[in-house]
Amino acid sequence: MFEKSVARRQHKRRQVVLGLGVIAGLIQQAYAQEAPAAQPEPAVVTVTGYRASLLSSAKDKKEAVGFQDTISAEDIGKFPDKNIAESLSRIPGVQISRDVTGEGVNVQIRGLGSSFTKVLLNNAQIAVASSGPIDGANTNREIDLDMLPTDLFTKLTVSKSPTADMIEGGAAGVVNLRSARPFDNPGTHVSYGATAQKQQIADGVGGRGSILASRTWGNTFGILAGFAVNRQKARTTGYETVGLTNANLSAAQNTSGSRNTTGGGNWTIPATVPAGAGAGLVAGTPIDQAFLLANNPGRTITQIDNAILPRLGRYMDYFGTRDKGAAIVSAEWRPLDNLHFYVDAMYSKKDDDMSRVAYTWAVRNNFEIPLNMQVDKSDCAAGCTVTSGTFANSRYFIEYGPRRDKTTLKGLNPGMEWKISPTLKLEAQANATKSTFSHEAPTIMPITADGSGLVATFNGNGGAMPSITFNQDVNNPANFVWAGGRVNIQNELRETSTKGFHSDLTWGDAKLNVRAGIAYDDIDRRIRGQDNSAAWQAAVCGNNPNVFLQGPNGAPPCDGASTPGASASALYPGYGTGYTAGQTTPLVYQGSLIPVNKLASYLVPGPYGRIVIDWDRFRKDSNYDAYNSTAPDSTSSSTGASSGYVRERSTGFYTELNGQTSVGGFPLRYNAGVRYVRTRQEVGSLNSFSDPRNATLTQNGSKYPNQTEWVYQNTTYNNTLPSATAALSLRNDLVARLALSKTMTRANPNSLRPGINFSSPSADIGTIGSPELKPYLSNNIDLGLDWYTGREGYVSLTVFQKQVKGFTVIDNRTLPFSALAAYGITYNNLIPTQQVAINSRGGPDAATVVMSQERNAGGILRVRGLEIGWVQPLDKLLPIKGFGFNETATFINQSATGEGTNGFVALNVPKKSNNFGFYYENHGYMARISHQYQQGSQSSTGNQNGIRLASLYGRSYKQADFSSSVDLEKVFDRDGWPTVTFDIVNLNKAKREGYFQFPNAAFSSYDPGRTFQLGIRGKF
C-alpha cells in the first residue's frame, strides 16, 4: 500500500511538472520569434456579432490581473448565446448541469459542485428559491440561471482567483452577472428580438421575445428599461428506475447462511405461490431454494440473492408549457463629473405548467417471483445485475402528476461612486432581493389488481434503456383498481430573501492604491413542505369523503370499498368536541368520491398514445382544491427537500493593495489583501411528534392528528481569507499569472437542518440533520500563461490546485425503526404509505431503516487540473476571411487523504470536458457549430437504496448546437433592416443518462430531442 501511495504521488507530481513544462515551452516559443519589422498602421476594421463578443472577451482577459474570463454582448442587451449557463460553458473550467429538458440550469467551476460557486447580480449576492432541475432538490446555494434571460445582460464575468474585495462564499469561483445600463451605449437606442421555437417531439410551437430601450441626456442622466418573455412547448421522454434493489430472501429460500450480503432487500419473494400469480404457477406451491434454482436454471442462489433489479422501472413522459418573463429598469445620474449614482431593478418570473406521467413496473415492496433470470456475472458475492428474466405475480401502476412550479425573483440594487479627489474614491452599494417558489405536485396512482396473473418480461439491453413488457394490456383502463394504489397531495413552498450593504474606499492611483471596505450580508431561506395525502386519499378511495383533519395513522389505504350510509359521526365518535368543536350536525355520506367501479372512466387516452388521468374531471370530483388549500405543514416534500430554515448574517472587513511596477524590466500588476468575515447562523427544522391521544383514536383520519413544531439552533464562526495575485507581462502579447488564495463555502443548507427526513415513501431510507457542520475552506494556487495572437485570438494554459478542508462525508447506519423514537419519530408520525411499507417489512419492531448523516471529515480533498483555452481566427491561413474556432478543455484529477476519505470523491466532477466551436462571420453572414463534451462522473455517495457499495453515475454527455444569422442591413445595405436567425439546439439528439453501481444497470435516460428556432432581431 505504501509503495502504491508513493507511486500515485509521483504520478501526480509528473502531471503538475508536465503542465508547467508546457507553459515553459510556450514562453520559450514566444521569445524565439523574431520581433516583427515596423509596419504601417492597419486600417481600422470594425467587427460585430459573435466575433465582437470574442474580441471583447480577449481584451478583458488580457487586462485582468487575476484569472478571469468574460462573455460580452455584441451590443446593448444582446448575447451571441441564448442561455446564460450555456454561454458560461465556453469558459475553461466551467461545466453546466442540465435539466431533463436538456436546458442548462446551474454552473460549477473547477471540479466542485454548483453550490461552491458564488453567483452575483451586479456585484451583489442573489438567491433564487427554486428546486433546480425537476429531478433535483436544490436548497438555494445554487442559482438557476434560466431565470435571468441573456437579452437583458451585457457581461458575464467568471473569477477563478478571488480578491479580498469579493463577497465570500465561492470556494470554486465567483460569477458576476452585469445587467444592462443606459450609459453602456449613450444616446437613444431600442433593440428587439422575436423567435419562434419548436421542440421536435412536442406538440405546439413556442416563442420568445424581448425589447430593450435606453436614452441618455448628455453625460448627466440616463434610463433603460426592457423585458423578455419566453413560452416553451416542452416535452421530454425517458426512463427512470427510482433506484435498484435485490431480493430479500428468507432462510428457506437461501440456506447458505449468508443471505443478502450486499444490503438492499426492498423486494420480497413470497413463501408460497399466491393465487393468480400467472405464468402457469400453481397456487400454494412452496417457494424455497429448490424452487428458485429449478425455475432459474444455471443460476446460483447467491446470484438470485444479490442480483439487482429496478425497484420502480418506469417510462416517463414530461410535457406541457413553460413560461418565463423578466423585466429590468436601470437609471444613472451623474450630477457632477466625479459623482455617479445608479439604481438597478429586476423582476423575473417562471411558471411551469407541466404533466409528468410514469408507467411503472412495481418491484419495490412487492412480491414478484423470478423465472429464467439471467445475470451478468458468475460471481455475485459483491453484487451483479439482472440482464433479463420473467417475473410472475407482478403489478403495474400509472403515476399521473400534474406539476405546477412557480418562481419569482425581485431585486433592487442602488449604488454610487464618488471620486472625492484624484487619489480618493468612495463606492457604496446596497442590495435586496426576494424570491418565492411554489411546487404543487399531486399524484394519482391506480394499479393493476393483486393476483391478476400479470407477468413482466424484463430485458436490460446492456445498460441502454431497458425493455419491460407484460402479458396483459396495461393500456386498458379496465385493468386498474385502487387496492394497493394511492393518491398524494404533496406541495413545497420556499421563500428566500437577501439584503446587504457594501462600501469601499480607495486611496491612490493605478500605479499604487490601497483599498479597504466593509460589507454586511443577510440571507434567509425557508422551505415548507405540505402534505394532505391521508385526508384526500380517505375521501377519494378510502370510504370516507368527509375528512376534516389530517390523520396519517388512521387513514385507510385506497381500497375502493363503499359503505353506504357511513356517517361522519360514526367515523368521529367525539364529533362536536375537541378538535371538531363547533361543527354542525353531520350529514350522511355514501362511500368513496371515486369508487373503484368508476375508476376506469377517469382513465383516458393521453396526447402521446398512453392512458392518463382526466385531471380536470378528477380534480373536480375528488374535491382536490379544498384538500390542497388546507394541506398542513409536513417535514418533507415531493422534491425530496426537507422543511427547514437557515438564516446567515455575515459581516466582512477587507483591505487590499493594488499596483503596477516592473520586475527585471517586465511590467507587473498585482493585488494582495485579506478578508475577515464573521458568520452568525440560525438553522431550524419542522419536527413531528405524536399526540398521545392518537393511540386510542386512529379511525379514518384520527380526531387528534400528529403535531409539528419548529426547532432552532444557533452558531457563530469567523474566517480569515487572504489572497494575492500577480500578472507579469513578458511581452506585449504574453502574460504570466500567479494567484494564491483561501476561499470558503458554507455547508449545504439542507444538511444543516436538525431532525429527520425520509427520502423514500417506503420509510426505508432517511437522513439525520447536522446543524453543527462547519464551512468548507479551500487553499488555492493557480499558475497560467496567456499568449494573445491577434484580434480575438489567444492561447491560454492554466494549472491549478484546490486543497479543501472540512468537506463532508456521509455515515450510514442501519437501525431498527423503533430506534428513531430517540429522534421523535414513531410509527404514528408516518404517512399511510410509509406505514404500509413498514408493515410489509415486519412492522415497526422488525423493520430496519438506513439513516445517513453528514459530518466534517478530518482529511483533505485535493483537486488538481489543467485548463486550456484557444480562440483562433483563421483569416491569415484561409483565402476566405471570417473563419475561426474556439476550444476550451479542462482536465481534473481529485484525490483525498486523511480521516474519512476512504472512497471519498467530489460529485459530478468530469475528469475531462471540452467545448469546441467552429464559426464563420463576414459580410453580414454568420454560422457557428459548437460541441460540448463532459466525461461521465460519479453523481452520488454510496449506500444507495441500502446497497452498501452502490453509487450513482452520470454517463458521458455530448451535445452539438448550430446557430446562424443573416444581417439584412449589411447584406442589402439598408439601414435599420433586421437580422434573421436560425438555430438548432441539440443537433445530435443527445440524451442525459445515468447508471446505478454497474454500467449495465440503467438508472435514468432523458431524451428531449432537437429544438428548432427561427427568429428576427434588430435595433434602431
Secondary structure in CASP SS format (residue, H / E / C, confidence):
PFRMAT SS
TARGET T0000
AUTHOR 0000-0000-0000
METHOD secondary structure of the structure
MODEL  1
M C 1.00
F H 1.00
E H 1.00
K H 1.00
S H 1.00
V H 1.00
A H 1.00
R H 1.00
R H 1.00
Q H 1.00
H H 1.00
K H 1.00
R H 1.00
R H 1.00
Q H 1.00
V H 1.00
V H 1.00
L H 1.00
G H 1.00
L H 1.00
G H 1.00
V H 1.00
I H 1.00
A H 1.00
G H 1.00
L H 1.00
I H 1.00
Q H 1.00
Q H 1.00
A H 1.00
Y H 1.00
A H 1.00
Q C 1.00
E C 1.00
A C 1.00
P C 1.00
A C 1.00
A C 1.00
Q C 1.00
P C 1.00
E C 1.00
P C 1.00
A C 1.00
V C 1.00
V C 1.00
T C 1.00
V C 1.00
T C 1.00
G H 1.00
Y H 1.00
R H 1.00
A H 1.00
S H 1.00
L H 1.00
L H 1.00
S H 1.00
S H 1.00
A H 1.00
K H 1.00
D H 1.00
K H 1.00
K H 1.00
E H 1.00
A C 1.00
V C 1.00
G C 1.00
F C 1.00
Q E 1.00
D E 1.00
T E 1.00
I E 1.00
S E 1.00
A C 1.00
E C 1.00
D E 1.00
I C 1.00
G C 1.00
K E 1.00
F C 1.00
P C 1.00
D C 1.00
K C 1.00
N C 1.00
I H 1.00
A H 1.00
E H 1.00
S H 1.00
L H 1.00
S C 1.00
R C 1.00
I C 1.00
P C 1.00
G C 1.00
V E 1.00
Q E 1.00
I E 1.00
S E 1.00
R E 1.00
D C 1.00
V C 1.00
T C 1.00
G C 1.00
E C 1.00
G E 1.00
V E 1.00
N E 1.00
V E 1.00
Q E 1.00
I E 1.00
R C 1.00
G C 1.00
L C 1.00
G C 1.00
S H 1.00
S H 1.00
F H 1.00
T E 1.00
K E 1.00
V E 1.00
L E 1.00
L E 1.00
N C 1.00
N C 1.00
A E 1.00
Q E 1.00
I C 1.00
A C 1.00
V C 1.00
A C 1.00
S C 1.00
S C 1.00
G C 1.00
P C 1.00
I C 1.00
D C 1.00
G C 1.00
A C 1.00
N C 1.00
T C 1.00
N C 1.00
R C 1.00
E C 1.00
I C 1.00
D C 1.00
L H 1.00
D H 1.00
M H 1.00
L C 1.00
P C 1.00
T H 1.00
D H 1.00
L H 1.00
F E 1.00
T E 1.00
K E 1.00
L E 1.00
T E 1.00
V E 1.00
S E 1.00
K C 1.00
S C 1.00
P C 1.00
T C 1.00
A C 1.00
D C 1.00
M C 1.00
I C 1.00
E C 1.00
G C 1.00
G C 1.00
A C 1.00
A C 1.00
G E 1.00
V E 1.00
V E 1.00
N E 1.00
L E 1.00
R E 1.00
S E 1.00
A C 1.00
R C 1.00
P H 1.00
F H 1.00
D H 1.00
N C 1.00
P C 1.00
G C 1.00
T E 1.00
H E 1.00
V E 1.00
S E 1.00
Y E 1.00
G E 1.00
A E 1.00
T E 1.00
A E 1.00
Q E 1.00
K E 1.00
Q E 1.00
Q C 1.00
I C 1.00
A C 1.00
D C 1.00
G C 1.00
V C 1.00
G E 1.00
G E 1.00
R E 1.00
G E 1.00
S E 1.00
I E 1.00
L E 1.00
A E 1.00
S E 1.00
R E 1.00
T E 1.00
W E 1.00
G C 1.00
N C 1.00
T C 1.00
F E 1.00
G E 1.00
I E 1.00
L E 1.00
A E 1.00
G E 1.00
F E 1.00
A E 1.00
V E 1.00
N E 1.00
R E 1.00
Q E 1.00
K E 1.00
A E 1.00
R E 1.00
T E 1.00
T E 1.00
G E 1.00
Y E 1.00
E E 1.00
T C 1.00
V C 1.00
G C 1.00
L E 1.00
T E 1.00
N C 1.00
A E 1.00
N C 1.00
L C 1.00
S C 1.00
A C 1.00
A C 1.00
Q C 1.00
N C 1.00
T C 1.00
S C 1.00
G C 1.00
S C 1.00
R C 1.00
N C 1.00
T C 1.00
T C 1.00
G E 1.00
G C 1.00
G C 1.00
N C 1.00
W E 1.00
T C 1.00
I C 1.00
P C 1.00
A C 1.00
T E 1.00
V C 1.00
P C 1.00
A C 1.00
G C 1.00
A C 1.00
G C 1.00
A C 1.00
G C 1.00
L C 1.00
V C 1.00
A C 1.00
G C 1.00
T C 1.00
P E 1.00
I C 1.00
D C 1.00
Q H 1.00
A H 1.00
F H 1.00
L H 1.00
L H 1.00
A H 1.00
N H 1.00
N C 1.00
P C 1.00
G C 1.00
R C 1.00
T C 1.00
I H 1.00
T H 1.00
Q H 1.00
I H 1.00
D H 1.00
N H 1.00
A E 1.00
I E 1.00
L E 1.00
P E 1.00
R C 1.00
L E 1.00
G E 1.00
R E 1.00
Y E 1.00
M E 1.00
D E 1.00
Y E 1.00
F E 1.00
G E 1.00
T E 1.00
R E 1.00
D E 1.00
K E 1.00
G E 1.00
A E 1.00
A E 1.00
I E 1.00
V E 1.00
S E 1.00
A E 1.00
E E 1.00
W E 1.00
R E 1.00
P E 1.00
L E 1.00
D C 1.00
N C 1.00
L E 1.00
H E 1.00
F E 1.00
Y E 1.00
V E 1.00
D E 1.00
A E 1.00
M E 1.00
Y E 1.00
S E 1.00
K E 1.00
K E 1.00
D E 1.00
D E 1.00
D E 1.00
M E 1.00
S E 1.00
R E 1.00
V E 1.00
A E 1.00
Y E 1.00
T E 1.00
W E 1.00
A E 1.00
V C 1.00
R C 1.00
N C 1.00
N C 1.00
F C 1.00
E C 1.00
I E 1.00
P E 1.00
L E 1.00
N E 1.00
M E 1.00
Q E 1.00
V E 1.00
D C 1.00
K C 1.00
S C 1.00
D C 1.00
C C 1.00
A C 1.00
A C 1.00
G C 1.00
C E 1.00
T E 1.00
V E 1.00
T E 1.00
S E 1.00
G E 1.00
T E 1.00
F E 1.00
A E 1.00
N C 1.00
S C 1.00
R C 1.00
Y E 1.00
F E 1.00
I E 1.00
E E 1.00
Y E 1.00
G E 1.00
P E 1.00
R E 1.00
R E 1.00
D E 1.00
K E 1.00
T E 1.00
T E 1.00
L E 1.00
K E 1.00
G E 1.00
L E 1.00
N E 1.00
P E 1.00
G E 1.00
M E 1.00
E E 1.00
W E 1.00
K E 1.00
I E 1.00
S E 1.00
P C 1.00
T C 1.00
L E 1.00
K E 1.00
L E 1.00
E E 1.00
A E 1.00
Q E 1.00
A E 1.00
N E 1.00
A E 1.00
T E 1.00
K E 1.00
S E 1.00
T E 1.00
F E 1.00
S E 1.00
H E 1.00
E E 1.00
A C 1.00
P C 1.00
T E 1.00
I E 1.00
M E 1.00
P E 1.00
I E 1.00
T E 1.00
A C 1.00
D C 1.00
G C 1.00
S C 1.00
G C 1.00
L C 1.00
V C 1.00
A E 1.00
T E 1.00
F E 1.00
N E 1.00
G C 1.00
N H 1.00
G H 1.00
G H 1.00
A C 1.00
M C 1.00
P C 1.00
S E 1.00
I E 1.00
T E 1.00
F E 1.00
N C 1.00
Q C 1.00
D C 1.00
V C 1.00
N C 1.00
N C 1.00
P H 1.00
A H 1.00
N H 1.00
F E 1.00
V E 1.00
W E 1.00
A E 1.00
G E 1.00
G E 1.00
R E 1.00
V E 1.00
N E 1.00
I C 1.00
Q E 1.00
N E 1.00
E E 1.00
L E 1.00
R E 1.00
E E 1.00
T E 1.00
S E 1.00
T E 1.00
K E 1.00
G E 1.00
F E 1.00
H E 1.00
S E 1.00
D E 1.00
L E 1.00
T E 1.00
W E 1.00
G E 1.00
D C 1.00
A C 1.00
K C 1.00
L E 1.00
N E 1.00
V E 1.00
R E 1.00
A E 1.00
G E 1.00
I E 1.00
A E 1.00
Y E 1.00
D E 1.00
D E 1.00
I E 1.00
D E 1.00
R E 1.00
R E 1.00
I E 1.00
R E 1.00
G E 1.00
Q E 1.00
D E 1.00
N C 1.00
S H 1.00
A H 1.00
A H 1.00
W H 1.00
Q H 1.00
A H 1.00
A H 1.00
V H 1.00
C H 1.00
G C 1.00
N C 1.00
N C 1.00
P C 1.00
N C 1.00
V C 1.00
F C 1.00
L C 1.00
Q C 1.00
G C 1.00
P C 1.00
N C 1.00
G C 1.00
A C 1.00
P C 1.00
P C 1.00
C C 1.00
D C 1.00
G C 1.00
A C 1.00
S C 1.00
T C 1.00
P C 1.00
G C 1.00
A C 1.00
S E 1.00
A H 1.00
S H 1.00
A H 1.00
L H 1.00
Y C 1.00
P C 1.00
G C 1.00
Y C 1.00
G C 1.00
T C 1.00
G H 1.00
Y H 1.00
T H 1.00
A C 1.00
G C 1.00
Q C 1.00
T C 1.00
T C 1.00
P C 1.00
L C 1.00
V E 1.00
Y C 1.00
Q C 1.00
G C 1.00
S C 1.00
L C 1.00
I C 1.00
P C 1.00
V H 1.00
N H 1.00
K H 1.00
L H 1.00
A H 1.00
S H 1.00
Y H 1.00
L E 1.00
V E 1.00
P E 1.00
G C 1.00
P C 1.00
Y C 1.00
G C 1.00
R C 1.00
I E 1.00
V E 1.00
I E 1.00
D C 1.00
W H 1.00
D H 1.00
R H 1.00
F H 1.00
R H 1.00
K H 1.00
D H 1.00
S C 1.00
N C 1.00
Y H 1.00
D H 1.00
A H 1.00
Y H 1.00
N H 1.00
S H 1.00
T C 1.00
A C 1.00
P C 1.00
D E 1.00
S E 1.00
T C 1.00
S E 1.00
S C 1.00
S C 1.00
T C 1.00
G C 1.00
A C 1.00
S E 1.00
S C 1.00
G E 1.00
Y E 1.00
V E 1.00
R E 1.00
E E 1.00
R E 1.00
S E 1.00
T E 1.00
G E 1.00
F E 1.00
Y E 1.00
T E 1.00
E E 1.00
L E 1.00
N E 1.00
G E 1.00
Q E 1.00
T E 1.00
S E 1.00
V E 1.00
G C 1.00
G C 1.00
F E 1.00
P E 1.00
L E 1.00
R E 1.00
Y E 1.00
N E 1.00
A E 1.00
G E 1.00
V E 1.00
R E 1.00
Y E 1.00
V E 1.00
R E 1.00
T E 1.00
R E 1.00
Q E 1.00
E E 1.00
V E 1.00
G E 1.00
S E 1.00
L E 1.00
N E 1.00
S E 1.00
F E 1.00
S C 1.00
D C 1.00
P H 1.00
R H 1.00
N H 1.00
A H 1.00
T C 1.00
L C 1.00
T C 1.00
Q C 1.00
N C 1.00
G C 1.00
S C 1.00
K C 1.00
Y C 1.00
P C 1.00
N C 1.00
Q E 1.00
T E 1.00
E E 1.00
W E 1.00
V E 1.00
Y E 1.00
Q E 1.00
N E 1.00
T E 1.00
T E 1.00
Y E 1.00
N E 1.00
N E 1.00
T E 1.00
L E 1.00
P E 1.00
S E 1.00
A E 1.00
T E 1.00
A E 1.00
A E 1.00
L E 1.00
S E 1.00
L E 1.00
R E 1.00
N C 1.00
D C 1.00
L E 1.00
V E 1.00
A E 1.00
R E 1.00
L E 1.00
A E 1.00
L E 1.00
S E 1.00
K E 1.00
T E 1.00
M E 1.00
T E 1.00
R C 1.00
A C 1.00
N C 1.00
P H 1.00
N H 1.00
S H 1.00
L H 1.00
R C 1.00
P C 1.00
G C 1.00
I E 1.00
N E 1.00
F E 1.00
S C 1.00
S C 1.00
P C 1.00
S C 1.00
A C 1.00
D C 1.00
I E 1.00
G E 1.00
T E 1.00
I E 1.00
G C 1.00
S C 1.00
P C 1.00
E C 1.00
L C 1.00
K C 1.00
P C 1.00
Y E 1.00
L E 1.00
S E 1.00
N E 1.00
N E 1.00
I E 1.00
D E 1.00
L E 1.00
G E 1.00
L E 1.00
D E 1.00
W E 1.00
Y E 1.00
T E 1.00
G E 1.00
R C 1.00
E C 1.00
G E 1.00
Y E 1.00
V E 1.00
S E 1.00
L E 1.00
T E 1.00
V E 1.00
F E 1.00
Q E 1.00
K E 1.00
Q E 1.00
V E 1.00
K E 1.00
G C 1.00
F C 1.00
T E 1.00
V E 1.00
I E 1.00
D E 1.00
N E 1.00
R E 1.00
T E 1.00
L E 1.00
P E 1.00
F H 1.00
S H 1.00
A H 1.00
L H 1.00
A H 1.00
A H 1.00
Y H 1.00
G C 1.00
I C 1.00
T C 1.00
Y H 1.00
N H 1.00
N H 1.00
L C 1.00
I C 1.00
P H 1.00
T H 1.00
Q H 1.00
Q H 1.00
V H 1.00
A H 1.00
I H 1.00
N H 1.00
S H 1.00
R C 1.00
G C 1.00
G C 1.00
P C 1.00
D C 1.00
A C 1.00
A C 1.00
T E 1.00
V E 1.00
V E 1.00
M E 1.00
S E 1.00
Q E 1.00
E E 1.00
R E 1.00
N E 1.00
A C 1.00
G C 1.00
G C 1.00
I E 1.00
L E 1.00
R E 1.00
V E 1.00
R E 1.00
G E 1.00
L E 1.00
E E 1.00
I E 1.00
G E 1.00
W E 1.00
V E 1.00
Q E 1.00
P E 1.00
L C 1.00
D C 1.00
K C 1.00
L C 1.00
L C 1.00
P C 1.00
I C 1.00
K C 1.00
G C 1.00
F E 1.00
G E 1.00
F E 1.00
N E 1.00
E E 1.00
T E 1.00
A E 1.00
T E 1.00
F E 1.00
I E 1.00
N E 1.00
Q E 1.00
S E 1.00
A E 1.00
T E 1.00
G C 1.00
E C 1.00
G C 1.00
T C 1.00
N C 1.00
G C 1.00
F C 1.00
V C 1.00
A C 1.00
L C 1.00
N C 1.00
V C 1.00
P C 1.00
K C 1.00
K E 1.00
S E 1.00
N E 1.00
N E 1.00
F E 1.00
G E 1.00
F E 1.00
Y E 1.00
Y E 1.00
E E 1.00
N E 1.00
H C 1.00
G C 1.00
Y E 1.00
M E 1.00
A E 1.00
R E 1.00
I E 1.00
S E 1.00
H E 1.00
Q E 1.00
Y E 1.00
Q E 1.00
Q C 1.00
G C 1.00
S E 1.00
Q E 1.00
S C 1.00
S C 1.00
T C 1.00
G C 1.00
N C 1.00
Q H 1.00
N H 1.00
G H 1.00
I E 1.00
R C 1.00
L C 1.00
A C 1.00
S C 1.00
L E 1.00
Y E 1.00
G E 1.00
R C 1.00
S C 1.00
Y E 1.00
K E 1.00
Q E 1.00
A E 1.00
D E 1.00
F E 1.00
S E 1.00
S E 1.00
S E 1.00
V E 1.00
D E 1.00
L H 1.00
E H 1.00
K H 1.00
V H 1.00
F H 1.00
D C 1.00
R C 1.00
D C 1.00
G C 1.00
W C 1.00
P C 1.00
T E 1.00
V E 1.00
T E 1.00
F E 1.00
D E 1.00
I E 1.00
V E 1.00
N C 1.00
L C 1.00
N C 1.00
K C 1.00
A C 1.00
K C 1.00
R E 1.00
E E 1.00
G E 1.00
Y E 1.00
F E 1.00
Q C 1.00
F C 1.00
P C 1.00
N C 1.00
A C 1.00
A E 1.00
F E 1.00
S E 1.00
S E 1.00
Y E 1.00
D E 1.00
P C 1.00
G C 1.00
R C 1.00
T E 1.00
F E 1.00
Q E 1.00
L E 1.00
G E 1.00
I E 1.00
R E 1.00
G E 1.00
K E 1.00
F C 1.00
END
